[in-house]
Amino acid sequence: MGSSLEVADIFRSAGPRYRADHAGHLSLHQLKVMSAIETCRTAALGGHVEACDDCGHWRISYNSCRNRHCPRCQGAAARTWLAAREADLLPVGYFHVVFTLPGEVADIAFYNKAIVYDLLFRAASETMLTIAADPRHLGARIGITAVLHSWGSAMTYHPHVHMIVPGGGIALDGTRWISSRPAFLLPVRVLGKLFRRLFLSRLLALYDAGKLCFFGSMAHLSNRGAFLRHLAPVRKKAWVVYAKPPFVGPEAVLAYLARYTHRVAISNRRLITFDEAGVTFRFKDYRRDGPRRQRVMTLSVDEFIRRFLLHVLPRGFHRIRHYGLLSSAARKQSLELARRLLDAPLSLEDPGPDAPVDTRPPCPCCGWHMTIIETFARSCQPRAPPQPSAQIRELAP
């Protein structure tokens, strides 16, 4: 059963005091994210008035903030993104692969998010492309859609990359499509070893180039010897690369992408209560199985906001990236070649410059189409509606 509680409600109530208590410790970008979420779909951002073409019902709609960290705004953004990706799907099974950073490396990423997140993308994608191209494994060029997540279910700091990968690829000579085995893409142990080697060698290069910074409890890592000792345990342990069984059909792939590509640290539907005790929400404990996995947690308001802000991405950082056959430079030609080799229909026809589909909800009274009859600027309110008789007379043809 859904809850009407939203992250915005928590920020509006507790945000001013949190900002005052942590003045000087929040980045300008974090402050902007908080402000955007607080003002989303309020008069502060302006909006418009809609009227039903049939019964004359009025509705005020306030503008959204469109911030990528706002739980309210991600649904529309995901639908738009998915509509563009649907034509890229191939008639093959798709695998879900996850690359996770160990805790010692996540500690370094916390203070160097943009650099280490970028390194995570590059090392993980190069690992997949290299092992897939090896004739001992698949011997093909594959395509990858990768999405960065920095949180666990309880909003703890847990950077990892989710990948959606077609079950096969184009042969290195470009003459045929090579399919993977039905329930097996690439060996995860081999992936983990190469991922560890690529990531650690490049992380050390970044350190030697003076591009990593350390503060607080990690300040001692500014000493190279301490930095190497900190990384020594992860050079020997296995790095987690997880591969799920393939999806069943393109619809399942799109459903997965809709859940993952535009997700934020916590969705509004997971919130339960917000009161003097703090914020209570649902989360998954992945150390448990079955119904016991679903659990409930209560955090103080300050801790809830702190955990949410942990996952604000660096400004301008791209959290969805494409590689191999799906890289932007080669996507169109690679997908057309893949479809020919698979004897599948070529890409969908260009729909042309038709007007965009109206996504406004229908009239709640009669289900008819709603038309915008007035817009109003930021921090303004719409004019009061006229009397119902005058309203219907005005809308009549």
Buried (B, 14 or more C-beta within 10 A) or exposed (E): EEBEBBBBBBBBEBBEEBBEEBEEEBEEBBBBBBBBBBBBBBBBBBBBBBBBBBBBBBBBBBBBBBBBBBBBBBEEBBEEBBEEBBEBBBEBBBBBBBBBBBEBBBBBBBBBBEBBBBBBBBBBBBBBBBBBBBEEBBBBBBBBBBBBBBBBBBBBBBBBBBBBBBBBBBBEEEEEBBBBEEEEBBBBEBBBBBBBBBBBEBBBEBBEEEEBEBEEEBEEBEEEEBBEEBBEEBEEEEBBBBBEEBBEEBEEBBEBBBEBBBBBBBBBBBBBEBEEEBBBBBBEBEEEEEEEEEEEBBBEBBEBBBBBBBBBBBEEEEBBBBBBBBBEEBBEEBBEBBBEBBEBEEEEEEEEEEEEEEEEEEBEEEEBEBEEBBEBEEEEEBEEBEEEEEBBEEBEE
